[in-house]
Amino acid sequence: MDLAHDASLNDDLRDVLRFADTVSQAHFRLSEIVGAVHGDRQLANASRGVLRYLMAAGPRTVPEIATWRATSRQFIQRLVDALAADGLVALKDNPQHQRSRLVAVTRKGRARVSAMVAKEVRLLEQGLLLSGASLAEVRAATSLIQRFTGVIGTLTDDLNSGDSK
């Protein structure tokens, strides 16, 4: 759909859709970089995200990770199983729930994430320099995307609960 010529949309809506499309395109481009730097695109991107989330949030259950990632519990379970087989995460007893174990990053997992981030930072620094963006612009864009992501999450929750307006 060519947004520039869609007469049913006003300029503001067209701009919001362009913004959403641009964020989506940036996500896919960053995923390409992660895949190129670390090998297997899907596993590298998904693993990286889950490991970094667990490092920031602490141990979580598979359903909690799936909710954060907005994906199926089954997908996250397969990913956690692969990460555990590689020794990057460990499953621990959950005092809050007998059957839903906690997934925690191991020392080996922390080392892997640190190595991944070091490689990515070098590429991202090059990209920042090449884009000509200032750190203030990057921070402002980050803030805007975080707010946008929060609004989308709320809308998605409302749609999933059948509470759409």
Stockholm file with secondary structure:
# STOCKHOLM 1.0

chainA/1-165         MDLAHDASLNDDLRDVLRFADTVSQAHFRLSEIVGAVHGDRQLANASRGVLRYLMAAGPRTVPEIATWRATSRQFIQRLVDALAADGLVALKDNPQHQRSRLVAVTRKGRARVSAMVAKEVRLLEQGLLLSGASLAEVRAATSLIQRFTGVIGTLTDDLNSGDSK
#=GR chainA/1-165 SS CCGGGCTTSCHHHHHHHHHHHHHHHHHHHHHHHHHHHHSCHHHHHHHHHHHHHHHHHCSEEHHHHHHHHTSCHHHHHHHHHHHHHTTSEEEEEETTEEEEEEEEECHHHHHHHHHHHHHHHHHHHHHHHHHTCCHHHHHHHHHHHHHHHHHHHHHHHHHHTTCCC
#=GC SS_cons         CCGGGCTTSCHHHHHHHHHHHHHHHHHHHHHHHHHHHHSCHHHHHHHHHHHHHHHHHCSEEHHHHHHHHTSCHHHHHHHHHHHHHTTSEEEEEETTEEEEEEEEECHHHHHHHHHHHHHHHHHHHHHHHHHTCCHHHHHHHHHHHHHHHHHHHHHHHHHHTTCCC
//
